[in-house]
Amino acid sequence: MSHDVPTRTGPDQHSPGFHRRDFLKGSGAAVAATAMATAGDDARAQVAPKKISTSAPQKIKLNVNGQERELTVEPRVTLMDALRNDLNLTACKDVCDRAVCGACTVHIDGKPVLACTRLAIEFTGQKIVTAEALMTPTKTDAVIDAFVKHDGMQCGFCTPGFVMAVRGFCNSHPNATVDDCRKGLGGNICRCGTYDSVLKAAYEVAQTKKGGA
């Protein structure tokens, strides 16, 4: 007695729907297309000019305290490190190195700037003034006189930065109130806590003609 055994149809014969062979064909086409596109990108990359900046030391000129100073620095060197290590202008203090305390304050074209997070090569052609410039053998800036009068310093690490911040603030805010001075000097920190004396010095300078400049 014979029985008819049903024949199993493969996925590519008459079964409806999406089959593995179709998937493999589509995947192969996608891989080929991606390879061709990548090859085209590589070819274009080889043709396009590469923009590369050198990390080698460079000769630059900085106008510091009225003098043209030439030095050789790596592009990564901060203005603070260039002033301290290359030009021996150590009033710009390295305290936090995070643009938080204000001890590295200098003036760039008359405006206070934190030198610890700016690169030296940025400031070629601009006028840089440090705290050393506020005292000469013949003249002392009114801010320094006021700090001495009101005892606005203790350990001294924050003092040059505060002096530069006060000078910059008073230049642009003559006749400022004590509250104005407090707000304007909020970016500088004194770990010894001489804020009251610093504010008295800043207020006195701000009340003089043209901010004591």
Buried (B, 14 or more C-beta within 10 A) or exposed (E): EEEEEEEEEEEEEEEEEEBEEEEEEEEEEEEEEEEEEEEEEEEEEEEEEEEEEEEEEBEBEBBBBEEEBEBEBBBEBBBBBBBBBBBEBBBBBBBBBEBBBBBBBBBBEEEBBBBBBBBBBBBEEEBBBBBBBBBEEEEEBBBBBBBEEBEBBBEEBBBBBBBBBBBBBBBEBBEBEEEBBBEBBEBBBBEEEBBEBBBBBBBBBBBBEEBBE
